[in-house]
């Protein structure tokens, strides 16, 4: 009996964040993939996911950088069902060795493996759509609570995130995201993490 695991975990340079890749079985009909298994989440020691969110966006739409304040802070498991995004994680935990660092992962709906990015509690998260359209699914470990909603600006100079925009391109932002504060303008909600 094979002891090989049916998934691949790749640790990301940010503490506690990782890429989870699951097999995709393709043939002349298309493909099949088992994209979620609760027992695997337990095996990996992840919190229970209680809410699924789905977004459809056009090219150059930028969503983020979002988080929820404790006690409603969320871990997220993010994937792309269709299209291509640049996914961004920012570690906001003052006790972390990667505090105030960011990392970028390209997620594609047409890759040979089905990929999820795990975004731990205490991170800000956002993404930029690189294809004409993208459908993004993300699982959350806590319910959305409007009063706990928070975020930081996508172009915060203290973070200097290199978004995959070509020279002269501007992201398409919601009014809310365009007016998020800089990190220096907020009290860090993850001081205890």
Residue, then its C-alpha position, 0 to 999 in steps of 0.5 A: x500500500x502506498x504511503x505517498x500523500x495525494x497532495x503537495x505542501x509548499x511552505x511560503x517565505x511568510x511564517x505559517x503560510x503555505x501552498x496546498x496542491x491537489x491532483x487534477x485528473x485530466x483526459x479528453x473529456x476535461x478534468x476532475x479534481x477533489x478540491x476540498x476534504x475536511x479530514x485533510x484540513x484536520x490532518x494539516x491542523x487548520x481551523x474549521x472553515x465556516x464560510x465560502x466566498x466567491x468573487x467574479x472580477x475583470x482584468x486589473x480588478x484589485x481586491x484588498x488588502x483585507x482582514x477582520x479584527x479579532x475576535x472575528x479574525x479569519x484564516x483563508x484558503x484561496x483558489x482560482x476556479x477560472x482565470x489567473x490572479x496575483x495573490x498577495x499575503x501580508x504578515x501583520x503579526x508583530x511577533x512573527x519573524x516575517x512581520x510586515x513582509x509580503x509575498x505574491x503567488x500566481x494562482x491559475x485555474x488552468x494549472x496542472x495541479x489544483x492549488x490553494x493558498x493558506x492565509x493564516x489569521x493575522x494576515x492581510x490578503x488581496x489579489x489582482x486579476x491578470x486574465x480577462x476574467x477570474x473566478x476566485x473561491x476562498x474559504x474563511x475560518x470565521x464568519x464575515x462581520x461588517x463591524x470587524x472589517x478592516x484593511x490597508x491600502x494596496x499601495x502602502x509605501x511601507x510595504x512596497x508591494x510589486x503588483x503585476x501591473x504594467x507601466x501606466x496601468x491602474x488597478x480597478x478598485x472599489x470605493x472602499x478599497x481605494x480609501x483604506x488607511x495606510x498601515x501607519x494610520x491604524x492600530x495593529x489589530x494583531x498586537x497579541x499574535 
